[in-house]
Amino acid sequence: MNAATFDDTNAGGPEGTVRTGVWTSHAPEETFEAGRRVGEGLAGGEILLLSGTLGAGKTVFTKGLAAGLGLDPAEVASPSFTLVNRHGEGRLVLYHLDLYRLAEGPGAAHAVELEELLSDERAVIVIEWAERMGRYPLPPTVWRVLIEGDGEDPRRIIVTRPSAPEG
């Protein structure tokens, strides 16, 4: 299996435990691997906001991230109907949220009781369709993960740190 290629010229250093930059993925296995590499660097308290079209690979990336946390990736499924899935049998707790079915605005964050989840310092929070929260205030431990591409096209996985605090 070829690992997703990472463009080190965009890599962030002191931005925290999440390596920023751009990965190019040619297969779901490579998207998984990019997520795993991100997951291995997490220490708890991080929030990853995932964006991308339906079928772009957000859940595949999250499965890889779970593997990097020592969780069973087979247990990770899109929480489209449950809204929040908790995975707590790894080195950190993973809260996997999916806001796709919620109305846009701060009410989306309240519907999944995000404020309570944020109080768990041993947790990593991954939010699919995070843009639905609007300008909900988040702590400074936020990273954005944009997955571009669909169908059989290669994916660009772009991990960035917002320049200003969320909110």
C-alpha positions, 0 to 999 in steps of 0.5 A: 500500500502506498501511503498518502503523500504529504507536502512537507513544505506546508507542515506546521511545527509549533502549532500543536500536536496536529501536523498541518499540511496537505496530503494527497490520497489516491485510495481510501487506504491512503485517506485512512493512513493520513488519519492514523498519522494525525491520530498518533500525534494527538494528546487529548483536548484537540478538536478537528473540524472535518469538511468535504462533500458527501463521500469525500472520505471524512469517516474513512479519515476518522477511522484512521484517526481512531486507529492512531488513538489505539481504537478499533477502526471497525467500530467507527461508523458515521454518526449521521443518525445518532449524532455522537458516537463515543469510543473510549477503549483506546489511549484517548476517548474519541467523540465522533460527531456528525452535524449533517442532519441538523439545522445550521447555527449554534443550535447544532452544537447545543443539540449534541451537547458539545459544551459538555464534551469539551470539558473532557480533557482526555478526549479528541473531538472530531466533528463532521459537517462542522460548518453547520455550527456557524460561529459557535465559540470553540477553545483554541485547540481547533484544527480544520481538516478539508477533504477535497475530491469525490468519486474516483478522483484523488483526495487532497486532505488539507489540515490547517490551524485557524489563524484566529480563535473560533467564534 
